[in-house]
Amino acid sequence: MLDYKVSPKAERYFKKIKDKELKSCYYSAIKDIRANPHIGTPKKGNLSAVYGYDIYYKGVNYEIAYEVVELDGQLIIIILAGTRENFYKELAKYMRSRS
């Protein structure tokens, strides 16, 4: 399994999750991503370096955005996690701030 890092923004989101089942769904998704980093959907346009992975829990669509980076092998960086609402707007904003 590949190593991974979590951005401060995603880390704060994970810490706020109170629902243990939802938190478990996220950790399971991260495990799947670490086993196969190309399991997510590659994004297009200004988000082309990013993959998205959907999680469905109790009728709500949650998402994880991540990058696969070559550093002594591969490293997965979890950029953002949250509900689908305003997710891509936040992701685009985050990516612009890194440039």
N, C-alpha and C positions, 0 to 999 in steps of 0.2 A: 504494500500500500504506500502511496505517496505521502510525503509530509505536507502539512498545510499550515497556513497562518490565517488569522482572522483580523480584519480591519477593526480599528477602535469603534467605528459606527456599528458594525455588525455585532461586535462583542457586547456593546451596550444593549442592543436589541435582544440578544440571547439572554442576558441577565434579567431583563424585564419580564420575560415569559414566566407566568405563574403556573400555567397548565402543564403538568408533567408529561401528559401524552403528546401534546404538541411539541414540547422540547425534545421528547424521544423521537418524534417524526423528523425533526431537523437533524438530530445527531445520526439517525439512520440514513438520511439523505446525504450527509457529509461523508459517511462511510462508503456509500455507493459511489459518490463522486471520486473519492480517494482511490477506490478500486478500479474505476474506469473514468478518467477525467474528461473524456469526450462523450459522456452519457447525456450531458445537457444539450440544449439547443443553442447553436452559435447565433449571436445577435448580429445585426446589420448596421450599416451607416456609421455614425460616430461611436457606436458601441461594439464595433466589429471584433475587438480583442476579448470580448466578454461572452461567457456562456451563461445561460439561465436554466435552472432546474426547478420544476414545479412540484409543489407538495399540496395535496388536497386533504383537508382535515375538517370534519364536521361541516361540509358544504362550502368551505371557504378556500380560495386559492391563495396559497402562500408561495413565495419564490425565494430562491437563493441565486445571487449573481456572483460569479467567480471567474478568475483568470487562471490560466495554466502558464507558468513561467519556467524557463530553462535556467536553473541555478544548480550546478552539480547534480545533474539529473533533472527531475521535474519537481516543481513546487506548486501547490494549489493555493491561491489566495482568495479567501472568501471576502468579497467586497461589501455586499449588502444583503440583508435578509428582511423579509417583511411580507405584509399582505400585498396583493396585486394593485390595490388602490394607490395611485401616485407613485408606484414603485419605479417606473421607468423615468419619470421626471426627476426623482431623487437620484437615480443611478446616473443619469446624464449630468446632473449638477455635480455629483461626486467626481465623475471622470473629468469634467472641465476643470475642477479645482486642482486636480493632480497635474494638469498640463502646464 
